[in-house]
Amino acid sequence: MTTDPAPAPAPHQSVLGDAPDVSFLLQHTAHVLTTQMAAALGEIGMSPRAHCVLAHAAQAERTQAQVAELSDLDKTTMVVTVDHLERAGLAERVPSATDRRARIIRVTPAGADVLAAGQQIVDRVHAHVLGALEEPERTAFVSALNRLVNGHLAEPADSPEGVQGVRRPRQART
């Protein structure tokens, strides 16, 4: 007599327990949203990273380091992104008026136009995602995510030496 193996847990459940697999749920939704955003912004030749950098640079006079911090980009990725934006004529590095060693990321008029078109796309994708939820769920979902981002999940944990697979937090910039 053969017995059927136990059914695999649903992807949203923990493998060994009954608790929801919050890591899977957050990672999967973030991954799918990222791919949808990249595809949508690709329609105008923009990446989510480039849109993010332009958006932060357009809000205020900010140095490259400040924009990188706000965009959650490491130094190398930031340099590559700004190089691309400069070659496309969407942004330029200009000297800071207050710190001659620093460079301000200035959005060009063409960059402002692309940013506006990109923001419409970003808003459309977000509205589409949130539109899958009924209004009370949508309000609760966004509220809960904001509470987590600003509270319990505001800062990444330090990983012990030798532990791999977890992105190490960026060093504070002074």
LINFEN-V786378 format. One record per pair of residues at least 24 apart in sequence whose C-alpha atoms are under 10 Angstrom apart, sorted by the first residue. I is the first residue (numbers start at 1). J is the second residue. D is the distance in Angstrom with one decimal. If there is no record, write none. Layout:
I:J:D
I:J:D
This chain:
33:125:8.3
33:126:8.6
33:129:8.1
36:122:9.8
36:125:7.5
36:126:9.9
36:129:9.8
37:121:8.2
37:122:6.9
37:123:10.0
37:124:9.6
37:125:6.6
37:126:8.7
38:122:9.6
40:118:8.9
40:121:6.6
40:122:8.0
40:124:9.2
40:125:7.6
41:117:9.0
41:118:6.3
41:119:9.1
41:120:9.7
41:121:6.5
41:122:7.6
41:125:9.6
42:118:9.5
42:121:10.0
43:118:9.4
43:121:9.2
44:114:7.9
44:117:8.0
44:118:7.5
44:121:9.3
45:114:9.3
45:118:9.5
46:85:9.6
46:114:8.2
46:115:9.1
46:117:9.9
46:118:7.5
47:81:9.6
47:118:9.2
48:118:8.8
48:122:8.7
49:73:8.7
49:77:9.4
49:78:9.1
49:81:7.5
50:78:9.4
50:81:6.3
50:82:7.9
50:84:8.4
50:85:7.2
50:90:9.6
50:115:9.1
50:118:9.7
51:85:9.8
51:111:9.6
51:114:8.6
51:115:6.4
51:116:9.6
51:117:9.9
51:118:6.7
51:119:7.9
51:122:9.1
52:115:9.1
52:118:9.7
52:119:9.6
53:78:8.3
53:81:8.0
53:82:8.0
53:85:9.2
53:91:9.6
53:105:8.9
53:107:9.6
53:115:9.7
54:81:9.9
54:82:9.1
54:85:8.5
54:90:8.2
54:91:7.5
54:105:8.5
54:106:8.5
54:107:6.5
54:108:9.6
54:111:7.4
54:112:8.0
54:114:9.1
54:115:6.6
54:116:10.0
54:118:9.8
55:107:8.8
55:111:9.7
55:112:8.9
55:115:6.8
55:116:9.1
55:118:9.4
55:119:8.4
56:105:9.3
56:107:9.7
57:91:8.8
57:104:8.3
57:105:5.8
57:106:6.4
57:107:6.6
58:91:9.5
58:105:8.4
58:106:7.1
58:107:5.9
58:108:9.2
58:111:9.1
58:112:7.7
58:115:8.8
59:107:9.6
60:104:9.8
60:105:9.5
60:106:9.1
61:96:8.8
61:103:10.0
61:104:6.5
61:105:7.4
61:106:7.3
61:107:9.7
62:96:8.7
62:102:9.6
62:103:8.3
62:104:5.4
62:105:6.3
62:106:8.1
63:93:8.8
63:94:9.2
63:95:9.0
63:96:7.4
63:99:9.5
63:102:6.3
63:103:5.4
63:104:4.2
63:105:6.0
63:106:9.1
64:93:8.1
64:94:9.9
64:102:7.5
64:103:6.0
64:104:5.9
64:105:5.9
64:106:9.6
65:102:8.4
65:103:8.5
65:104:8.9
65:105:9.5
65:173:8.0
65:174:9.9
66:104:9.1
66:105:9.5
66:173:8.9
67:104:9.0
67:105:7.9
69:170:9.0
69:172:9.3
69:173:8.6
72:170:8.9
73:170:9.1
74:170:7.5
74:171:9.8
75:170:9.8
85:111:8.2
86:111:9.5
90:114:7.7
90:115:8.8
